[in-house]
Amino acid sequence: MKFNTRTIHAGQKPEETSGAVMPPVFFTSTYAQEAPNRHKGHEYARVTNPTRTALEHLLAGLEEATHAFAFASGCAAMDALLKMLRPGDHVIATNDLYGGSYRLFTQVFEPYGIRFSFVDMSSDENVRNAFTSRTRMLWIETPTNPLLNIVDISALAEIAAGHKAVTVVDNTFASPALQQPLLLGADAVVHSTTKYIGGHSDLIGGAVCTSHDEICDNLAFQTKTTGAIPGPMDCYLALRGVKTLALRVQRSCENARELANFLADHPDVGDVRYPGFTAHPGHHIASRQMNDFGGMVSFSLKKDDKQLAERFMSSTTIFTLAESLGGVESLVSHPASMTHASIPKKVREAAGLRDSLIRLSVGIEDADDLKADIEAALSKTLA
Ligand SMILES: *Cc1c(COP(=O)(O)O)cnc(C)c1O
């Protein structure tokens, strides 16, 4: 099946007793057994719930994985993957990454003795040089957040495999509609389903998709043992939302392309970061590993000033000033004080993230209205 069909049908079948085309929301904690350990495949809802199973089958289908594991949040999904590591193990991670990932790595796992190196992955050489005899995991985010740099997944996964390290890709920004890392050699994909997969800003959720036997066994054990699972209602919402993923992402990409060009041509706008520009240093790799360039655009004003940037973000009316991304509605955010505030200013600036950067998550509204909103906010800001 092709991708657009899989977003609707992968692993789905009508419910057995009624024929309902959508799985019921199974609000239950336990399941009746005929005799001890003789049951219909479900024992206790921390371990499995049919609504969650339906979502997991669909997500596995989207990433062409044998298995998917749904979690209560993207952070819980990352936490489960990192718990495969042991004290002394070393992880190489992208230097420009989601602030919550950085916080999880440095404030939860470093104190347990896991070591992290944050590396500019636009150069393969930097990554090659960061490996040690204890490196167990390569953690890639691409496009990176919020600078929208591009990392070559297949080249780096090959280097990692040579060191017997697993490659994990946080595919939240691209979504499986644009990029399928397992097909490029990654061992596991992590998602915040809160973003493009859910798509309607009405849930918090996460997932790991993988065909790697050891990771599958470990995650099955962990969902059962540590229990950071999503409830059935959130699974239902994710399942309902994901069915329009292909259409939503296509429209977001079209709108983002139009806005990126509009911003680049605007006399009051400075640097615009968008991997669809041929001058973007990662454009070539993005053209190869992605189906389109995504719905995210970051930029700064020509007058590169934090206060002016903040005034701009408070002046839009269609773009809502909010954290998060990947919903049907357009959002504007200030990474330095919002999503990335947990990264020290010095570390942020070393990675190129300045206090004046503005990040857009472009939704599926009419592009003309989005441009008019930005134009009006720029006039108001600079008046
Ligand atoms: C939001 C986000 C996360 C964390 O997911 P939650 O669902 O908010 O816990 C992880 N990675 C990226 C790239 C994100 O944007």
The ligand as an SDF file (V2000), in Angstrom:
LIG
                    3D

 15 15  0  0  0  0  0  0  0  0999 V2000
    7.3270   18.3610   21.2630 C   0  0  0  0  0  0  0  0  0  0  0  0
    8.5340   17.5820   20.9160 C   0  0  0  0  0  0  0  0  0  0  0  0
    8.9720   16.5370   21.7240 C   0  0  0  0  0  0  0  0  0  0  0  0
    8.3170   16.1930   23.0510 C   0  0  0  0  0  0  0  0  0  0  0  0
    7.0350   15.6770   22.8810 O   0  0  0  0  0  0  0  0  0  0  0  0
    5.8480   15.8730   23.9630 P   0  0  0  0  0  0  0  0  0  0  0  0
    4.7200   15.1520   23.3060 O   0  0  0  0  0  0  0  0  0  0  0  0
    5.6160   17.3340   24.1230 O   0  0  0  0  0  0  0  0  0  0  0  0
    6.3120   15.2260   25.2200 O   0  0  0  0  0  0  0  0  0  0  0  0
   10.0770   15.8270   21.3130 C   0  0  0  0  0  0  0  0  0  0  0  0
   10.7430   16.1400   20.1840 N   0  0  0  0  0  0  0  0  0  0  0  0
   10.3450   17.1410   19.3800 C   0  0  0  0  0  0  0  0  0  0  0  0
   11.1150   17.4400   18.1410 C   0  0  0  0  0  0  0  0  0  0  0  0
    9.2400   17.8980   19.7220 C   0  0  0  0  0  0  0  0  0  0  0  0
    8.8540   18.9240   18.9390 O   0  0  0  0  0  0  0  0  0  0  0  0
  1  2  1  0
  2  3  1  0
  2 14  2  0
  3  4  1  0
  3 10  2  0
  4  5  1  0
  5  6  1  0
  6  7  2  0
  6  8  1  0
  6  9  1  0
 10 11  1  0
 11 12  2  0
 12 13  1  0
 12 14  1  0
 14 15  1  0
M  END
$$$$
